[in-house]
Amino acid sequence: MGSLDTNPMSFSALPGDKAAFEPLNPEDVRAYLHKAVDFISDYYTNIESMPVLPSVKPGTGRGTGGGVILGTTSEAMLVTLVAARDAALHRSGSVGVSNISCLVVYAANQTHSTFFKACRLAGFDPANIRSIPTGPETNYGLDPSKLLEVMQADANAGLVPTYVCATVGTTSSNAVDPVGAIADVAAMFNAWVHVDAAYAGSACICPEFRHHLDGVERVDSISMSPHKWLLTCLDCTCLYVRDAHRVSDSLETNPEYLKNDTTESGEVTDLKDMQVGVGRRFRGLKLWMVMRTYGTAKLQEHIRSDVAMAKMFEDFVHADERFEVVVPRNFALVCFRIKASGAITEEDADEANRVLMDNLNKTGKAYLAHTVVGDKFVLRFAVGSSLQEERHIRSAWDLIKKTTSSIMA
């Protein structure tokens, strides 16, 4: 039967290998796809000679990580919200659903929209979802003092502060909430703390970015999505929880037809009890393949290369007096815009940026998305493709300058 190499890449992934990051070349892709097709075809040809059940025992392959692999960021948030909700109901002296109206959840106004969606799905009263304003004084990260003020006011009103979602790398601007300080505030109210590190969590495989997660040892759960910045195709989100029983106690289902010796042994985590659905795809295999293919050093080079190119673009923006960087860059996203100055009002600048974005995107040579930060219409330049090189960044900037000159003439 066809086989797949256990270490398919020809290059070294040792820490001492400082070669620039390179994705799989086309011939490697072709060769591995051929092997995969042969493997699948041989499997079906010889399927009758194979055992119906696998012979592996609990613990086989252990040592590849302690996370629970889920599907999407919204599912990860929903799972932790359900666990936090049930824990809070026990803590507030009742497990009845009538008491859910007293539970309150908190996040910054820069938090991903799936937070608010997951809160509704988990049954929280929309009136008890707190979206705390942020501003340039904290680079649009959540201010712990404001969080404390809001949580204390709720507690004084007889409500139960239940869940706080901190974000490391917000979608709009890559803002970073101070994880440790937020955990300290939440601990005063015994509230669950979840960290959404869906995008920027991947950067923390590099030591120089790990300070963004300072205090993470004091939170209850954290999620990151390798499909965002770790070369893994949609969808693959990793959820880590401090106390797995909080999740399984809330989501467990154990009908007779699903009982089996492996689960009953207690030596494994049955993922049907760690998520909303009972069955799911083997998403973890994709991440395992990426890790086996590239290794730590090459994945770090991928992150560092993207960050370096984003910094280069940020420097271009700073050097052109027509533009401004709206939020200091943390990772590989640059939030910039044509700035208001002289006869150009803020309203005029917003319209100029809309026109710039539309005209750039129509060329088919570059694509910019937008957001609104501090009431300003902001353009987002993201570096993340494994095929991007410095020449692409320079070309994009040249196109942006040319297009800007044409619309401001």
N, C-alpha and C positions, 0 to 999 in steps of 0.2 A: 504494500500500500504506500502511496505517496507520503512524504514526511516534510515537516517544516523545520528549518534550522532553529535550534534553541538559542543561538546567538547570531542572528542573520546578518548583522552589519559587519562590513570589513574594516571600518575604522575603529580606533581605540577610544574607549570611554573613560580612560583612567584620568585622575585629577591632574596629572602632569601634562596632559595633551591640551595644548593651548591653540590648536587650529581653529579658525573661524567656523561658526556653526554653518552647516550645510544640510538642507533637507535631502531626502532620498532622491537620487538622480533618476531620470526616466527609465534607464535600463534596469536599475534595481527594482523599480516599481513593476516593470513588465515581468521580470523573472519571478518575483514573489507572488504576483497575481496568477501566473501560470502554475506555480507550485500549489497555491490555494485551490485552484480549479481542479488540479489532479487529485489533491487530497480529498475534496468533496466527492468527486466522481468515483474514486477508489473506495471511499467509505460506503457509498450506496451499492457498489458492485459486490462488496464483501460483507454486507450488513448481516446476512443470515449466519455468518460464522462468528458473530460477536455476541457477548453476553447481553441479556436484556437489561440488567442492572449493572452499574459500575461497581468495581471491587474496592474502590478507595474507601478509607476509613476517616473518621473525624480527625482533623489535625493535619491531613495531607496538604502540603503546600503552605503550611503555616509560616509566618514570618514575612508576609508581603504587605503588612499594614493592618491596623485595627479599625479602619473606618467601615461604615456601612455605605455601600454604593447605591445611590438612588438615581432617579431619572432627571428631575429638573429642580431648579432652585425653589420654585413655588412649592413643590412637593416636600422638599427639605424643610422649608419654613412651616408648612402645614403640619408636618409630623411633630416638630418641636413645639408648635403652638398648642396642639392637642395635648401633648405631655405636660406642658406648663399649665394649661387650663385645668386638667384633672388634678395635678399636684396642688394648685391653688384652691380648688374646691374642697379638697381634703383639709388644707391648712385653715380655710375660713370657717370650718366647723360644719360643713354640709357637703354631701355629694349629690344633692338634688340639682336638677337642671334649672330650677327656679332661682338658684343663687348665682347663676352665671352673669346676671345683670350687674353684679358688683365688681366684676373683674375688669381690670384696665390694662391696656398694652401701650407701649411707647416706642417711638422711633423718630429720627430726624426727618425733616421734610425733604431731604435728599435721598432717603431710603428707596430702594427699588419698589416699583408699583406692585410687585407680587406680594409684598408684605401686607398691604391693605387688602388684597384679594384673599390671601390665606387667612387673614383675621376673620373675614366674613364667612369663609367656608368652615372655619373652626367654631363658629357660632358666637363670636364676640359681638356685643352691642355696638353698632357703628358710633354711637354717642360716646363710647368709652375707648375709642382709638385715638391716641394723642400723637399728632404730627407736630413736632417741636421745631420752630423756625431756626434757621442757621444764617450766618452772615460772613462777610469777608474778614471779620475780626478773628474768626477761628478757621479761616480758609474753607468755610462751609461744612466743617465737621461739627458734630453734636457737642454742645457746651455742657459739661457735667453739672455745673451750677444751675443751669436752667432746668436740666433733667431733675435734679434734686428738688427744686422749687415746685415743679409740676407734680412730681410723685408725692411730695409731702402734703400738698393741697388736696390731692385725691384721698390720701390716707386720713386726713383730718375730716374729710366729708363722709367718711365711713366706707369708702371704696377699697378695693384690694389691688394694689399694684402687683401685676402678675408676670409680665413679660417685657423685656427690653431688647430691641434689636439694634445692635451696633453694626456699622458697615466699614469694611476696610477696602476702599476703592469704589466709591459710589459710581453709578452709571453715568450721571450727567457730567461729573467733573473729576472723578477719581479722588474725591475727598476722603479723609481717613478720620473716623471717630476714635477718640482715645479709649482704647479697650479697657485698660487697667482702671482708669478713673471712673468709667461707667460701671464696671463691675463693683467698685467700692460703693457707689451710690446704690446700686440695685441690692447689694447685700444688706443695707439698712432696712429693706422691706421684704427680704427673703424672696425676691423676684428672680425668675429665670432669666439668664442672659444668653442670648444667641448672637453669634458673630457671622454676618454675611460677608464672606471673603471670596465670593464667587469668582470675581475677576482677579483681584490682586493677591489672593492667597497663593496663587501659583508663583508669584515673584518671591515669596518667602522661602523657596528652595535655595535662594541666594542669601548668604549670611548678611550682606549689606542692607537687605530689605526687612530683616526679621524684627527690627525694632518697631515696625508698624503693628506687630502683634503682641507687644509687651503687655503682660497681664492676662494673656489668654489662658493661663493655668487656672484662673479663677472664674472662668465662664462655664456654662452648662453644656453648650453645644457650639459647633462651628461648621460651616459648610464652605466648600470651594468647588468650582466647576472647571475641571480640566478641559472641557470643550471650549472654554473661553480663551485660554492662553497657554495650554500645555499640549498642543498638537493632537488632541483627541477629538474625534468627530462627535457631533451631536448625537444623543445627549448623554452626558455623564457628569453627575454631581456627587461629590463625596460629603457625607455627613458624619461627623464625629460627635459622640455624646459622652458626657461624664458618667452618667448612670443609665446604662442601657435598659434597666428595669423600668425606669420612668416611661420610656417609650413603649416597651413591650406590654407593660401592664395596661396601657391605654389603647393599644391597637391589636392586642392578642385575639386570635380566633382559633378555635381548636375543635372543629367538627370531627366526627369519627373517621370519615373518609380521608382526612389529611394526617391522621396519626401515623407515626413511623418510629422505628427503633432509634434512628439517628437523632431525631429531635428529642425523643424521650430520654436519651442518654444524658442530655444536659451539656454535652461537650461542644455543641455548635450553636450558633445563633441562627434561628430560623427566620429568614428575612420576611416571611409573611406576617410576622409579628412586629416588624420594624417599619412598616409603611402602610399606606392606605389600601393599596391593591394587594391581592393575594399572590398573583403571578407577575413576573416581569422578565425582561430580557437580561442577558448576561452582560450588562454594561461594563462591569469591572474588567472583563477580558480586554476591551479596547485600551484601557489605561495600562494594564499589565504589558500589553504588546508595545506601547509607546515607551514605557520605562525600560523594557528589555532591549528595545531597538537602539535607543539613544544613550541610556545611562545618565547618571546624575550630571556629569561634567558637560555633556552636550546640551542637556536641557537648560542648564544654567547659562551656557553660551547663547542659547536661543533667547532667553529672557534679557540678558545683558545687551545683546545686539539690538533688540527692539527698543530698549530704554535709551541706548546711545543714539539711535536714529531719531527718536522723539526729542531728545535734548538738542540735537542738531537743528531740527525744525524749530524748536522753541527759540534757539539763538537767532535763527533767521527772522522770526517775528519780532524779537526784541530790537533787532538792528534796523527795522523799517519803521520810521516814525508814524506811518499811517495806521499801524496796527497796535494792539495791546494784547498781552496775555492776561486773561480774566482771572484765572485761578492758578496758583503756582503748581507746576507739574510735579506729580509724585511718581508716576510710572511711565507708561508709554502712550498717554493721551495728552494732547495739547488743546486747551480751550482758549480760543483767540477770536478776535473780531476786528473789523475796521472801527477805529475808535471815534468817538465824538470829540471834535476840536474845532475851534474857531467858529465858522458859519455852519458847521455840521452839528445839528442837535442830536440828542439821544434817539429821538424818533427817526430822524434822517439816517442815523447810523444803523439802527435796526433794519430799516428798509434796504439800505445799501448792502448789508450782510445777507439779507434774504436773496437779493438779486445776484450777489456774488456766488452764493451757494447754488442757486438754480442754473446760472450760466456755466459754472464749473462742471456740474453734474451732467449737463447736456452735451459736453464735449466727449464723454465716454472715456476720457483719459484719467479722470480722478473722481472720487466720490467723497463728499463731505456730508455728515449728518449734523444736526443742530440740537441745541437745548436752550433753556432759559435759566439763567443764573443771576440772582439779584435783580430780577426784572429786565435783564439785558438779553437780547437775542445773541446767542453765542454759537460759533462754529466749532466743530470737534474734529480734530485730525488725529486719527488713531493708527498706530503702527502695530501690526500683529501677524501679518501674513508671513509664512515661512519662506516665501519667495521674494520678499522685499529686500532691496539693497539700497545703499546710500544714493545711487544714481536715481532711483525712483523718487526718493525724498527731494532731491535737488530739482528734478523735473517737475514734480508737483508744485514746489514753491515757485519756480519760474512761471508756471501756468497761473498760479494764484496772483502773482505780481502783475502779469500781463493783463489778466482779466480785470483786476482791480483798477488798473490804469485806464482801461477802456470804459468802465462804468462811471469813473470819476472825472473823466475828461470834460 
